[in-house]
Amino acid sequence: MNCFSLLILLLTSEASAESDVGLGVVLGYPTGFTLKTEKISSVHLGYAFSLAGSSIQSNIDHWFYTSELSKDSTLYVGGGVAVGAFFSPTTLSLDLGARVPVGIQYYPKQDIELFAEAAPTFSIFPQSAIGVSPALGVRFHFSPK
């Protein structure tokens, strides 16, 4: 088990004992799986993980601002870290950057979340770059009993 999988397992098991957990899929950058925990109200952690060809990318975000737009939708703004590993038969390169996710989440039903976000990204290592990571996704929520 790699370090990222262990981190997800620990955070999920701790969060699921006390709070809502959302699992789903995300299309964008990265395309893959998403996990959201709401361990403390107004604190949101989101994870996205993708295996695409010869690379692995992941994001970990903390939403520090949320605003209710309607009874079923919320605007959020956060900060986070983006990590990528790109490999070929002879090389391995790592990327590290910061991101600022801005998005809207909509709950058509209590346990189903649809979301859209754009995250300005700032690559720091190995070279500086600026970009935007768009994402669309769905999460299914499981509340504690």
C-alpha positions in Angstrom: 0.0 0.0 0.0 1.5 3.4 -1.0 1.6 6.4 1.3 -1.3 8.2 -0.5 -3.6 5.1 -0.1 -2.7 4.9 3.6 -3.5 8.6 4.1 -6.9 8.2 2.4 -7.7 5.2 4.5 -6.8 6.9 7.7 -8.7 10.1 6.9 -11.7 8.2 5.7 -12.0 5.9 8.7 -11.6 8.7 11.2 -14.0 11.0 9.3 -16.6 8.3 8.7 -16.9 7.7 12.4 -18.0 11.2 13.1 -19.3 12.9 9.9 -20.7 12.7 6.4 -18.5 11.1 3.7 -19.0 11.6 0.0 -17.5 9.2 -2.6 -17.7 9.7 -6.4 -16.1 10.4 -9.7 -14.7 13.6 -11.2 -14.1 14.5 -14.8 -11.4 17.1 -15.5 -7.9 17.4 -14.1 -7.4 15.0 -12.6 -10.1 12.6 -13.8 -10.7 9.9 -11.3 -12.2 9.3 -7.9 -13.2 11.9 -5.3 -13.7 11.7 -1.6 -15.1 14.5 0.6 -15.3 14.6 4.3 -17.1 17.1 6.5 -15.6 16.3 9.9 -16.3 19.7 11.3 -19.0 22.0 10.0 -17.6 24.6 7.6 -14.4 22.6 7.2 -14.3 20.5 4.0 -11.6 18.3 2.8 -11.7 17.1 -0.8 -9.5 14.5 -2.4 -9.2 13.6 -6.1 -7.0 10.8 -7.3 -6.3 9.7 -10.9 -4.4 7.0 -12.7 -4.0 8.2 -16.3 -1.6 6.4 -18.6 1.8 6.9 -17.2 1.0 9.4 -14.5 -0.7 9.7 -11.1 -2.2 13.0 -10.0 -3.9 13.9 -6.7 -5.3 17.0 -5.0 -6.0 17.7 -1.4 -8.1 20.8 -0.7 -9.5 22.6 2.3 -12.6 24.8 1.7 -12.3 27.9 3.9 -15.3 29.8 2.5 -18.8 28.5 1.8 -21.9 30.5 1.0 -25.4 29.1 0.6 -26.8 30.1 -2.8 -30.1 28.4 -2.4 -31.5 25.6 -0.1 -29.8 23.0 -2.5 -26.7 24.7 -3.7 -23.5 26.2 -2.2 -20.6 28.2 -3.5 -17.2 27.3 -2.1 -13.6 28.6 -2.2 -10.6 26.9 -0.8 -6.9 26.2 -1.0 -5.0 23.1 -1.7 -2.0 21.1 -2.9 -1.7 19.3 -6.3 0.9 16.5 -6.6 1.8 14.6 -9.8 4.1 11.7 -10.6 4.9 11.1 -14.3 6.9 8.1 -15.3 8.4 6.3 -18.3 10.6 3.2 -18.4 13.7 5.3 -17.7 12.6 8.4 -15.8 10.3 9.6 -13.0 9.4 13.3 -12.5 7.4 14.8 -9.7 5.3 18.0 -9.8 4.1 20.0 -6.9 1.8 23.0 -6.8 -0.8 25.0 -5.1 -4.4 25.4 -6.2 -7.4 27.6 -5.3 -10.7 25.7 -6.0 -13.8 27.8 -6.7 -16.9 25.9 -7.3 -20.6 25.2 -6.9 -22.1 22.1 -5.4 -25.8 21.2 -5.9 -27.8 18.5 -4.1 -30.7 17.3 -6.3 -31.4 14.7 -3.6 -30.2 14.6 0.0 -27.4 12.1 -0.6 -26.4 13.0 -4.1 -24.0 16.0 -4.8 -23.2 17.4 -8.2 -20.4 19.8 -8.5 -18.5 22.0 -10.9 -15.2 23.8 -10.1 -12.4 25.7 -11.7 -9.1 25.8 -9.7 -6.4 28.2 -10.7 -3.1 26.3 -10.2 0.4 27.5 -9.5 3.1 24.9 -10.1 6.1 25.4 -7.9 8.3 22.3 -8.6 10.2 21.4 -10.8 9.3 24.6 -12.7 6.9 27.5 -12.2 3.7 27.6 -14.3 0.2 28.9 -14.0 -2.9 27.1 -15.2 -6.5 26.2 -14.5 -7.9 22.8 -13.5 -11.6 22.4 -14.4 -13.7 19.6 -12.9 -17.3 18.2 -13.0 -18.4 15.4 -10.8 -20.8 13.6 -8.6 -20.5 12.3 -5.1 -22.8 9.9 -3.2 -22.9 10.7 0.5 -23.0 8.3 3.4 -24.0 9.7 6.8 -23.0 8.1 10.1 -25.7 6.0 11.9 
